[in-house]
Amino acid sequence: MKRIAQIVISLGLILYVLVLSNDLKAQSQVNDLKKEQDTLKENVTTLRDKVSGIEERIATAEGDLAKLTKIKLSGYLQAQWQHSESAIAYPNNIFSVRRARIKFTYEPLDGVVFVLQPDLVPGNITVKDAYVQLNDRWLKTFSLYAGKFNRPNYEVEYSSSSREVPERSRVIRAIYPDERAIGAKLEIAPQNVPIKIQLAVFNGNDGIGINNPVYNYSTGLWDNNVTVGQNIDFDNYKDFMARVTYSFKLGQWGGLTLGAHGYYGQIKANSTDLLKSDYTYDKSLDAQNTGNGVKKNWVGFETQFYVDVLGGLTLKGEYIFGVNSSPGYNSQSYSSKNSTTGNATISTTLSSQYNTAKDTLTVLTLKTTLVNKAPAISKNFMGYYVYLIKNIGKRNQVAVRYDYYNPDTKLSADKIGTAGWNESPKDAFGNPIKTTYTKGDGFVIANKYTTPIIKTTNKLTSGTGDVAYGTWTFAYSYFFTDNIKIMLAYEMPINTKSGVKNSSGVGNVTTDQTAMVNGVPTFLDFSEKVNQNLLTLRLQAKF
């Protein structure tokens, strides 16, 4: 019995120890679980903080990406090789980058667009477009432009990257130099009516070359110093333009667009005389205010006809006529020359008014004023162009363009080089004043005073700038892709025979006869047809 009691007690003790050890182990496990739970909480908190950081960075990136999506980048590059057949072209074959443009378009708000397009041609980096555009968000009809942008004209607004021939027509290049101008424009294009109205106001001087001759004392000649108006305005006049186009749909076959545009402007005259288109005298401008304006007024009519036949056929053209003016110039140069005591001679048309007896004369300073003037002139002009374009499949395109430009329709070709105006200042007796000074015997004109001498020229003669041209351009383009194409073009300018020949058979309308080409005197004589043909091979890439 006692033995049984000991066994029971022993088993109880063993059971107690087992239970106790299990409790201790369970407590240890609970403690471990609590520690793991605390660690897990810490890890979860850390992970939550990291996720929050990532979310913030994602939100920031999304904001930056949203801003970037408002900026659009486009552009194109035109690299070319040209060969000229003109006798005065040297070198007559060149590689060049014709255009290298990048266009940035930023739309921070719906209806607000900023555009900046530089032209990165090596050696001649310019800003082509820089304007803000405000679009009507309600009627979707009105747009307001301000800055530098294309003038409202079909060929001007038609992108050089899409044009089917290398360059714009001669008349457009003449009346719209640089294509763009600084000003403001209102564009009206209703959504449900195929009409487009453009009304614009510009400074009007962009791209216009103003001649301000500079006297060269080493050669005794006046050198041309042409200033081209870029981003400046040098008069108080503003030029106005308007263009209206209306489009018709020709069923499933194509479309027809008819339009017209007008230009009304003035440019400040730099002379007190104005000539007519035939180089005869028109009128005297205000001598006290040479800022009188001379006209730049013309109108044009346009059409574009598109038909979907065997890949597509396009016929388009424009006719423009009006008055374009040159402001003339009035340049002066001064020189002073010290002289010693001695006899002097002055020759003048007014010599009969003076005592011609020989007297001793002392001249301390001789001041010469050289005046080189040219009158303003308003010329009637006319020009037009016609395109015929045919697509052959999706990769090939052929184009033919004929354009004509007559810068002076009131002057016949045989009068060019002869017609002109030459007027020098008159004295009180109506005689031209032509005063010169030479050292030697003469009569007293001054004693110990500055002696003024004025030499004036005031003339304008017709010349190469009045020659009319008709130009054929033939072009073939192959499109490797929608963005890469190669163009081969041949341009044939045909001048109107102008002027008259002398006894030696040389005409009076020529380029500079003293010009040297590769060491050989060479000039173009427009009394005959002059070869100025040009071959162009151009590779273009757009993005």
C-alpha positions in Angstrom: 0.0 0.0 0.0 2.8 2.2 0.9 4.5 1.3 -2.3 1.4 2.3 -4.3 1.3 5.6 -2.5 4.9 6.4 -3.4 4.2 5.5 -7.0 1.1 7.8 -7.1 3.1 10.6 -5.5 5.9 10.1 -8.0 3.5 10.1 -10.9 1.8 13.3 -9.6 5.1 15.0 -9.2 6.1 14.0 -12.8 2.7 15.2 -14.1 3.1 18.4 -12.2 6.5 19.0 -13.7 5.2 18.2 -17.2 2.3 20.5 -16.8 4.6 23.2 -15.4 7.1 22.9 -18.2 4.3 23.0 -20.7 3.0 26.2 -19.1 6.4 27.7 -19.1 6.9 26.7 -22.7 3.5 28.1 -23.7 4.3 31.3 -21.9 7.6 31.5 -23.7 5.8 31.0 -27.0 3.2 33.6 -26.1 6.1 36.0 -25.3 7.8 35.1 -28.6 4.5 35.7 -30.4 4.1 39.1 -28.8 7.6 40.0 -29.8 7.0 38.8 -33.3 3.7 40.8 -33.3 5.5 43.9 -32.2 8.1 43.4 -34.9 5.5 42.8 -37.5 3.7 46.0 -36.4 7.0 47.9 -36.8 7.6 46.4 -40.2 4.0 47.2 -41.3 4.4 50.8 -40.1 7.8 51.0 -41.9 6.2 49.5 -45.0 3.3 51.8 -44.8 5.7 54.8 -44.6 7.5 53.5 -47.6 4.3 53.0 -49.6 3.2 56.5 -48.6 6.6 57.9 -49.9 6.2 55.9 -53.1 2.6 57.3 -53.5 3.9 60.8 -53.0 6.6 60.3 -55.6 4.1 58.8 -58.0 1.8 61.7 -57.5 4.7 64.1 -58.2 5.7 62.1 -61.2 2.1 62.1 -62.5 2.0 65.9 -62.1 5.3 66.3 -63.9 4.1 63.9 -66.6 0.8 65.8 -66.9 2.8 69.0 -67.5 5.0 67.3 -70.1 2.0 66.0 -71.9 1.0 69.6 -72.4 4.2 70.2 -74.4 4.4 68.9 -77.9 7.6 68.7 -79.9 7.8 68.6 -83.6 10.1 69.7 -86.4 11.9 68.9 -89.6 15.3 69.0 -91.3 16.1 69.7 -94.9 19.6 68.9 -96.2 20.3 69.6 -99.8 22.8 69.7 -102.7 22.3 72.3 -105.4 23.9 73.0 -108.8 23.5 76.4 -110.4 23.9 77.0 -114.2 24.2 80.8 -113.7 27.4 82.3 -115.0 27.8 84.5 -111.9 27.3 81.6 -109.4 30.6 80.7 -107.7 30.8 78.1 -106.3 28.1 76.7 -108.6 27.5 73.6 -106.5 27.0 73.5 -102.8 25.8 71.4 -99.9 23.6 73.2 -97.4 21.1 72.9 -94.6 18.0 74.7 -96.0 15.9 74.5 -92.9 16.4 73.0 -89.4 13.3 73.7 -87.3 12.1 72.6 -84.0 8.6 73.6 -82.9 7.6 73.8 -79.2 3.9 73.9 -78.5 2.8 74.3 -74.9 -0.9 74.2 -73.8 -1.1 74.9 -70.1 -4.8 75.5 -70.2 -7.6 74.4 -72.4 -7.7 77.1 -75.2 -4.3 78.7 -74.4 -1.4 77.7 -76.7 2.2 79.0 -76.7 4.3 78.3 -79.9 8.0 78.8 -80.3 9.8 77.7 -83.5 13.5 78.5 -84.0 15.3 77.8 -87.3 18.7 76.3 -86.4 20.4 76.7 -89.8 24.2 76.9 -89.2 25.4 80.4 -89.2 21.9 81.9 -89.4 19.9 81.0 -86.3 16.5 82.9 -86.3 13.2 82.7 -84.6 10.5 81.9 -87.2 7.4 81.6 -84.9 6.9 83.1 -81.5 3.2 83.7 -80.6 0.4 83.0 -78.1 -2.9 81.6 -79.4 -6.2 82.0 -77.4 -9.0 79.7 -78.6 -12.6 80.2 -78.0 -13.7 77.4 -75.6 -17.4 78.0 -75.9 -18.4 78.5 -79.5 -15.2 76.9 -80.9 -15.2 79.6 -83.5 -12.7 82.4 -82.6 -8.9 82.3 -82.2 -6.7 85.3 -81.3 -3.0 85.3 -82.2 -0.3 87.7 -80.9 3.4 87.7 -81.7 5.3 86.6 -84.8 3.4 84.2 -87.1 2.6 83.6 -90.8 0.9 86.3 -92.8 -2.6 85.2 -94.0 -1.8 83.9 -97.4 -2.2 80.4 -98.9 1.4 79.8 -100.0 2.8 81.5 -97.0 0.8 79.4 -94.5 1.5 76.2 -96.5 4.3 74.5 -94.6 7.7 74.2 -96.3 7.8 70.6 -95.0 4.7 69.8 -97.1 5.3 71.9 -100.2 5.7 69.9 -103.4 8.5 72.1 -104.7 11.6 73.5 -103.0 10.7 77.1 -102.6 7.7 79.5 -102.7 6.9 81.4 -105.9 8.7 84.5 -106.8 5.8 86.9 -106.3 5.2 85.6 -102.7 8.9 85.9 -101.9 8.9 89.5 -103.2 5.8 90.9 -101.4 6.0 88.7 -98.2 9.7 88.5 -97.4 10.5 86.1 -94.5 6.8 85.0 -94.6 6.2 85.9 -91.0 5.5 89.3 -89.4 4.9 90.6 -85.9 1.4 91.7 -85.0 -2.0 90.3 -84.0 -4.6 88.3 -85.8 -8.3 87.3 -85.3 -9.3 84.0 -87.0 -13.0 83.1 -87.4 -13.8 79.5 -88.4 -17.4 78.4 -87.4 -17.6 74.6 -86.9 -20.7 74.1 -89.0 -19.9 76.5 -91.9 -16.9 75.8 -94.2 -15.8 79.5 -94.1 -12.6 80.9 -92.6 -12.0 84.6 -92.0 -8.6 86.1 -91.0 -8.1 89.7 -89.9 -4.6 90.8 -89.0 -2.6 93.9 -88.2 1.2 94.0 -88.5 4.2 96.3 -88.0 4.7 95.8 -91.7 8.5 96.1 -92.0 9.5 92.5 -91.3 12.0 91.2 -93.9 12.1 94.5 -95.9 15.5 95.7 -96.8 16.1 99.4 -96.3 19.1 100.8 -98.2 21.3 103.3 -96.3 24.3 103.9 -98.5 27.7 104.6 -96.9 30.4 106.6 -98.6 33.7 104.8 -99.1 36.5 107.3 -99.0 39.0 104.9 -100.3 37.1 104.2 -103.5 35.1 107.4 -103.8 31.9 105.3 -104.2 28.8 104.8 -102.1 28.5 101.3 -100.8 25.2 99.7 -100.2 24.3 99.1 -96.5 21.0 97.3 -96.6 19.3 96.9 -93.2 16.6 94.2 -93.0 13.8 94.9 -90.7 13.6 92.0 -88.2 11.6 92.4 -84.9 11.7 96.2 -85.2 9.4 98.8 -86.4 10.8 102.1 -87.8 7.6 104.0 -88.5 4.2 104.7 -87.0 2.3 103.0 -89.8 0.6 99.6 -89.4 -0.3 97.2 -92.1 -3.7 95.5 -92.3 -4.5 92.1 -93.9 -7.7 90.2 -94.5 -8.3 86.7 -96.0 -11.5 84.8 -96.6 -11.8 81.3 -97.9 -14.9 79.0 -98.5 -14.7 75.3 -99.1 -17.0 73.1 -101.1 -17.2 69.3 -100.9 -17.6 67.6 -104.3 -19.2 64.4 -103.0 -16.8 61.5 -102.6 -14.5 62.8 -105.4 -12.8 65.7 -103.7 -13.1 69.4 -102.8 -12.8 73.0 -104.0 -11.7 76.0 -102.0 -12.1 79.6 -103.2 -10.6 82.6 -101.5 -9.3 86.1 -101.6 -7.0 88.2 -99.5 -6.1 91.9 -99.4 -3.2 94.0 -98.0 -3.4 97.6 -97.0 -0.3 99.3 -95.7 2.3 102.1 -95.9 6.0 102.5 -95.3 7.7 105.6 -94.2 9.4 107.5 -97.1 13.1 108.4 -96.5 13.0 110.9 -99.3 11.2 114.1 -100.2 10.4 113.0 -103.8 8.1 110.3 -105.0 8.2 108.7 -108.5 5.5 106.9 -110.4 5.8 103.3 -111.6 7.2 104.5 -115.0 10.0 106.5 -113.2 8.4 109.9 -114.0 7.9 112.4 -111.2 4.8 112.0 -109.1 4.9 114.6 -106.3 7.0 116.2 -103.6 6.6 114.8 -100.1 6.6 117.0 -97.1 10.1 118.4 -96.8 9.6 119.1 -93.1 8.5 115.5 -92.5 10.0 112.8 -94.6 7.9 110.3 -92.6 5.1 110.5 -95.2 3.8 107.1 -96.1 4.0 105.5 -99.5 1.6 102.7 -100.5 1.7 98.9 -100.1 -1.7 97.9 -101.3 -2.7 94.7 -103.2 -5.4 92.0 -103.6 -5.2 88.4 -104.5 -7.6 85.6 -105.6 -6.9 81.9 -104.9 -8.3 78.5 -105.6 -7.4 74.9 -104.6 -9.0 72.0 -106.4 -8.6 68.4 -105.0 -9.8 65.3 -106.7 -9.3 61.6 -105.6 -8.3 60.0 -108.9 -5.7 57.3 -109.1 -4.0 58.4 -105.9 -5.0 62.0 -105.9 -4.7 65.1 -108.1 -4.4 68.7 -107.1 -4.6 71.9 -109.1 -4.1 75.2 -107.2 -3.1 78.8 -107.9 -3.3 82.4 -107.0 -3.3 85.8 -108.8 -2.1 88.9 -107.1 -1.8 92.5 -108.3 -1.4 96.0 -106.7 1.1 98.6 -105.7 4.3 98.1 -103.8 6.6 100.9 -102.8 10.3 101.5 -101.9 11.0 104.3 -99.4 14.1 105.7 -101.1 17.0 107.0 -99.0 18.8 110.2 -98.0 22.4 109.6 -96.8 25.1 112.2 -95.9 28.8 112.0 -95.3 31.1 114.7 -94.1 34.9 115.2 -94.4 37.1 118.1 -93.3 40.5 119.1 -94.9 43.0 121.6 -93.5 44.5 124.0 -96.0 47.5 126.3 -95.9 47.7 129.9 -97.0 47.9 130.3 -100.7 45.8 131.0 -103.8 42.6 129.0 -104.4 40.2 128.4 -107.1 36.5 127.6 -106.8 34.5 126.6 -109.8 30.7 127.1 -109.6 27.8 127.8 -111.8 27.4 131.0 -109.9 30.9 132.3 -110.7 29.5 135.3 -112.6 28.3 136.7 -109.2 31.8 136.9 -107.8 34.8 139.1 -108.5 37.1 136.8 -110.4 40.2 138.9 -109.8 43.1 136.9 -108.4 43.5 137.5 -104.7 45.4 135.7 -101.9 43.1 133.4 -100.0 43.6 131.7 -96.6 41.4 128.8 -95.9 41.7 127.1 -92.5 39.2 124.3 -92.9 37.5 122.9 -95.9 34.3 120.9 -95.1 32.7 118.7 -97.7 29.2 117.3 -97.4 28.4 114.4 -99.7 24.7 113.8 -100.1 23.4 110.7 -101.8 19.7 110.6 -102.3 17.2 108.4 -104.1 13.5 109.2 -104.4 10.7 106.9 -103.2 8.9 105.0 -105.9 5.5 103.3 -106.0 5.4 100.4 -108.6 2.4 98.6 -110.0 3.1 94.9 -110.0 1.4 91.6 -110.9 2.2 88.0 -110.3 0.6 84.5 -110.2 1.4 80.8 -109.7 -0.2 77.6 -110.8 0.5 74.1 -109.4 -0.3 70.7 -110.9 0.4 67.8 -108.4 -0.2 64.1 -109.0 0.3 61.3 -106.5 1.3 58.0 -107.9 0.5 55.4 -105.3 1.5 56.1 -101.7 5.2 56.7 -102.3 5.6 58.8 -105.4 4.6 62.3 -106.2 5.3 64.6 -109.2 4.6 68.3 -109.3 4.8 71.1 -111.9 4.6 74.8 -111.1 4.6 77.8 -113.3 4.9 81.2 -111.6 5.2 84.7 -113.1 6.2 88.0 -111.5 6.3 91.4 -113.1 7.6 93.9 -110.5 6.7 96.9 -112.7 3.7 96.5 -115.1 3.8 100.2 -116.1 7.3 100.0 -117.5 7.8 98.2 -120.9 10.8 95.9 -121.1 12.6 98.0 -123.7 12.5 101.0 -121.4 14.2 99.2 -118.5 17.7 100.6 -118.0 16.7 103.8 -119.8 13.8 105.1 -117.8 14.9 107.0 -114.7 14.9 110.3 -112.8 17.9 112.5 -112.1 17.5 115.7 -110.2 20.2 117.8 -108.5 19.6 120.9 -106.3 19.1 124.2 -108.0 20.3 127.6 -107.1 18.2 130.8 -107.1 18.8 131.2 -110.8 17.6 127.6 -111.6 21.2 126.3 -112.3 22.4 123.0 -110.8 24.8 123.5 -108.0 28.0 121.6 -108.5 30.7 123.0 -106.4 34.3 121.7 -106.3 37.5 123.0 -104.7 41.0 122.8 -106.0 44.2 124.4 -104.8 45.6 127.1 -107.2 44.7 130.5 -108.6 41.2 131.8 -108.0 39.1 134.3 -106.2 38.3 134.9 -102.6 35.5 132.7 -101.2 36.3 132.9 -97.5 39.0 134.1 -95.2 39.8 132.3 -92.0 36.4 130.6 -92.0 35.2 127.0 -92.6 34.3 126.6 -96.3 31.3 124.4 -97.0 31.1 122.4 -100.1 28.1 120.3 -101.0 28.1 117.5 -103.6 24.6 116.0 -104.1 23.2 113.2 -106.2 19.5 112.5 -106.3 18.5 110.0 -108.9 16.9 106.6 -109.5 17.3 104.5 -112.7 15.4 101.4 -113.7 17.4 98.2 -113.8 17.6 94.5 -113.0 15.0 94.9 -110.2 12.3 95.7 -112.9 12.9 92.6 -115.0 9.9 90.2 -115.2 10.4 86.5 -114.8 8.3 83.4 -115.6 9.6 80.3 -113.9 9.0 76.6 -114.5 9.7 74.2 -111.6 9.6 70.4 -112.0 9.8 68.2 -108.9 9.7 64.5 -108.1 9.4 63.3 -104.5 9.7 59.7 -103.1 8.4 59.0 -99.6 10.3 56.3 -97.8 7.9 56.8 -94.9 5.3 59.4 -94.0 8.1 61.4 -92.3 11.1 60.8 -94.7 11.2 61.9 -98.3 13.7 62.7 -101.0 13.1 65.4 -103.6 14.7 66.1 -107.0 13.7 69.4 -108.5 14.7 71.5 -111.5 13.9 75.2 -111.6 14.0 77.2 -114.9 13.7 81.0 -114.4 13.1 82.7 -117.8 13.6 86.5 -117.8 11.9 88.9 -120.2 14.4 90.4 -122.6 15.0 93.8 -121.2 16.7 97.1 -122.2 18.6 97.9 -125.4 22.0 97.0 -126.7 24.9 99.3 -127.5 27.0 99.3 -130.6 29.2 96.5 -129.0 26.1 94.3 -128.6 26.0 94.7 -124.8 22.7 95.6 -123.1 22.2 98.4 -120.7 20.5 96.1 -118.1 23.2 93.9 -116.5 24.5 92.7 -113.2 27.7 94.4 -112.0 30.1 94.3 -115.0 33.1 94.7 -112.7 32.2 91.5 -110.7 34.8 88.8 -110.8 33.9 85.1 -110.8 36.9 82.9 -110.1 39.2 85.7 -111.3 37.3 86.3 -114.5 35.0 89.4 -115.1 31.5 88.0 -115.5 28.1 89.5 -115.6 24.5 88.7 -116.8 23.1 90.7 -119.8 19.3 90.8 -119.6 18.9 91.9 -123.2 19.0 88.2 -123.9 17.5 85.2 -122.1 19.9 84.4 -119.2 20.5 80.9 -118.0 19.9 80.8 -114.2 18.6 77.2 -114.0 19.0 75.4 -110.7 19.0 71.7 -109.8 18.2 70.7 -106.2 18.5 67.3 -104.5 16.9 67.5 -101.0 16.5 65.0 -98.2 13.9 65.8 -95.6 13.1 64.2 -92.2 10.2 65.1 -90.0 9.3 64.2 -86.4 
